[in-house]
Amino acid sequence: MRDREPARKATPPVIVVGAGHSGVAVAAGLRARGWEGGILLLDAQKETPYERPPLSKELLKDGAPDESAVLRKEKFYEDKRIDRLSGITAESIDRKGSAVLLSDGSRHAYHRLVIATGSRARPLTVPGAGLAGVQSLRTRDDALELKRLLVRGARVAIIGAGYVGLEVAAAAASKGCEVTVLEFQDRVMSRVTSAPVSRHFEQLHERHGVQFIFGAAITAIDGVGRAERVVTADGTVVQADVVLAGIGVLPNQELAADAGLECRDGILVDGDGRTSDPAIYATGDVTRFTSPIDGASQRLECIQNAQAQADRVAAHITGQQAAVPEIPWFWTVQHGVRLQTAGVRHPDDDVIVRGEPAGGRFSVVYLRNGRLAAVDTIAGLTDFRPARKLIALGARIDPRLAADPSVSLADAISTRPNPTDAVPTAARI
Ligand SMILES: Cc1cc2nc3c(=O)[nH]c(=O)nc-3n(C[C@H](O)[C@H](O)[C@H](O)COP(=O)(O)OP(=O)(O)OC[C@H]3O[C@@H](n4cnc5c(N)ncnc54)[C@H](O)[C@@H]3O)c2cc1C
């Protein structure tokens, strides 16, 4: 009698490294798109994967629960047969053997591998950066420690006037802390927005008692055992019980780089999230890709990108059509005022203010070669939706009409033809 056929070896799972916004979205997207095989989600963190935006906003408020919102309830992972290994890191990739090696010594074969390792807070490297009371903010543990330190009367020095630094400044001021923000540039959020928006938010913070020192190059943090003061290159000294370094992030690309995948300040991926190895994808903060809108090489650190890229990866793995690339968007809330941005502004874009900043509610539109490239809306969303559509269409805007807030953005489209102007890729999507 012939031996029974050996059971066909099951296809190995899709392994997703990192259970942040993007990793969880890939796992969910695979199931939503009908992937029947195994899914293994690996996460360095121990807790149920959670949202990061509340860490610098709601979670810091007095009386707010310490658990920030989870991305998905535990039951979701069970119901969708998504296996999770938490508190474990992927240490290396054996590309020839299609396997990942984990920190507990185990080895797991993959059908496809997705790297969603996100980014980490850029470390402060000056002397004294390791003193107690010097914090960065990336994880829930960081946020809870910060919350513990932000008590009435505490002197808080924030290094970096980016989104995270300013959100923490607002939270600290609302708790009665004495807040000083030290920023190397000459205005807040200079990397992401224009001078009128910076000025508006500076004034907003100042009205809430936050002080700014611009042009500040930090040289040291002094203190015995714990932070007591921040020192800058020009000799300025800021007394501080708590120091928050909000100086940007670095992509967690080492796993990919060590495996020989192409990286350049981010893992290089194409529009489907594919790396230089066809069996390996990457998604979220850790990636660098070419903007389908303007061809710029970019790394986007926002929820919208983490989710949109994840969906494209899930679509590609399951052989399906992905959604049309979305215009990137981002938000921040400071002292209860919401700044919402669509598109990615370039420093040399033309800047048009719509409305009166003194009134507290206005927009700023950014034109590149006459086309709408980005918009900031402050405390109002009227321009946000139309702007996203118009940016995707590469619409030419009449600057005179755009400056009049009583004219809708859609009605500010310029009808003047410009035959020398190339049609941007987005218009053809
Ligand atoms: C305080 C704060 C506030 C923010 N506010 C906003 C906001 O208002 N709006 C907005 O759009 N965006 C905001 N962001 C940015 C947003 O959170 C990120 O863009 C988003 O989390 C990126 O998702 P991701 O999955 O790429 O990375 P992450 O969410 O960082 O997840 C990556 C995960 O991978 C894990 N990991 C890393 N290496 C390994 C490894 N080797 N093995 C296993 N696991 C690993 C990490 O532990 C982490 O859990 C904020 C971020 C922070 C920190």
PDBQT file of the ligand as one rigid body, heavy atoms in Angstrom, charges set to zero:
ROOT
HETATM    1  C1  LIG A 501       3.458  62.033  21.313  1.00  0.00    +0.000 C 
HETATM    2  C2  LIG A 501       3.060  61.857  19.880  1.00  0.00    +0.000 A 
HETATM    3  C3  LIG A 501       2.000  62.588  19.366  1.00  0.00    +0.000 A 
HETATM    4  C4  LIG A 501       1.632  62.437  18.020  1.00  0.00    +0.000 A 
HETATM    5  N1  LIG A 501       0.581  63.162  17.552  1.00  0.00    +0.000 NA
HETATM    6  C5  LIG A 501       0.174  62.984  16.273  1.00  0.00    +0.000 A 
HETATM    7  C6  LIG A 501      -0.956  63.672  15.752  1.00  0.00    +0.000 A 
HETATM    8  O1  LIG A 501      -1.590  64.464  16.446  1.00  0.00    +0.000 OA
HETATM    9  N2  LIG A 501      -1.335  63.404  14.463  1.00  0.00    +0.000 N 
HETATM   10  C7  LIG A 501      -0.645  62.535  13.678  1.00  0.00    +0.000 A 
HETATM   11  O2  LIG A 501      -1.014  62.328  12.505  1.00  0.00    +0.000 OA
HETATM   12  N3  LIG A 501       0.439  61.887  14.136  1.00  0.00    +0.000 NA
HETATM   13  C8  LIG A 501       0.869  62.083  15.405  1.00  0.00    +0.000 A 
HETATM   14  N4  LIG A 501       1.968  61.414  15.873  1.00  0.00    +0.000 N 
HETATM   15  C9  LIG A 501       2.754  60.579  14.931  1.00  0.00    +0.000 C 
HETATM   16  C10 LIG A 501       2.134  59.209  14.801  1.00  0.00    +0.000 C 
HETATM   17  O3  LIG A 501       1.907  58.662  16.063  1.00  0.00    +0.000 OA
HETATM   18  C11 LIG A 501       3.060  58.317  13.970  1.00  0.00    +0.000 C 
HETATM   19  O4  LIG A 501       3.161  58.864  12.673  1.00  0.00    +0.000 OA
HETATM   20  C12 LIG A 501       2.533  56.892  13.892  1.00  0.00    +0.000 C 
HETATM   21  O5  LIG A 501       2.490  56.332  15.187  1.00  0.00    +0.000 OA
HETATM   22  C13 LIG A 501       3.415  56.040  12.989  1.00  0.00    +0.000 C 
HETATM   23  O6  LIG A 501       2.960  54.719  13.020  1.00  0.00    +0.000 OA
HETATM   24  P1  LIG A 501       3.974  53.511  12.782  1.00  0.00    +0.000 P 
HETATM   25  O7  LIG A 501       3.171  52.269  12.861  1.00  0.00    +0.000 OA
HETATM   26  O8  LIG A 501       4.809  53.781  11.609  1.00  0.00    +0.000 OA
HETATM   27  O9  LIG A 501       4.962  53.587  14.042  1.00  0.00    +0.000 OA
HETATM   28  P2  LIG A 501       4.660  53.422  15.591  1.00  0.00    +0.000 P 
HETATM   29  O10 LIG A 501       3.261  53.790  15.915  1.00  0.00    +0.000 OA
HETATM   30  O11 LIG A 501       5.776  54.136  16.270  1.00  0.00    +0.000 OA
HETATM   31  O12 LIG A 501       4.818  51.859  15.850  1.00  0.00    +0.000 OA
HETATM   32  C14 LIG A 501       6.016  51.161  15.676  1.00  0.00    +0.000 C 
HETATM   33  C15 LIG A 501       6.044  49.981  16.613  1.00  0.00    +0.000 C 
HETATM   34  O13 LIG A 501       7.107  49.112  16.261  1.00  0.00    +0.000 OA
HETATM   35  C16 LIG A 501       7.703  48.590  17.430  1.00  0.00    +0.000 C 
HETATM   36  N5  LIG A 501       9.054  48.125  17.080  1.00  0.00    +0.000 N 
HETATM   37  C17 LIG A 501      10.124  48.876  16.718  1.00  0.00    +0.000 A 
HETATM   38  N6  LIG A 501      11.180  48.091  16.421  1.00  0.00    +0.000 NA
HETATM   39  C18 LIG A 501      10.768  46.808  16.601  1.00  0.00    +0.000 A 
HETATM   40  C19 LIG A 501      11.397  45.535  16.454  1.00  0.00    +0.000 A 
HETATM   41  N7  LIG A 501      12.660  45.408  16.040  1.00  0.00    +0.000 N 
HETATM   42  N8  LIG A 501      10.678  44.441  16.742  1.00  0.00    +0.000 NA
HETATM   43  C20 LIG A 501       9.384  44.535  17.141  1.00  0.00    +0.000 A 
HETATM   44  N9  LIG A 501       8.744  45.711  17.285  1.00  0.00    +0.000 NA
HETATM   45  C21 LIG A 501       9.419  46.823  17.020  1.00  0.00    +0.000 A 
HETATM   46  C22 LIG A 501       7.656  49.775  18.379  1.00  0.00    +0.000 C 
HETATM   47  O14 LIG A 501       7.768  49.361  19.721  1.00  0.00    +0.000 OA
HETATM   48  C23 LIG A 501       6.283  50.362  18.061  1.00  0.00    +0.000 C 
HETATM   49  O15 LIG A 501       5.293  49.789  18.868  1.00  0.00    +0.000 OA
HETATM   50  C24 LIG A 501       2.357  61.543  17.197  1.00  0.00    +0.000 A 
HETATM   51  C25 LIG A 501       3.439  60.814  17.723  1.00  0.00    +0.000 A 
HETATM   52  C26 LIG A 501       3.781  60.971  19.046  1.00  0.00    +0.000 A 
HETATM   53  C27 LIG A 501       4.940  60.177  19.610  1.00  0.00    +0.000 C 
ENDROOT
TORSDOF 0
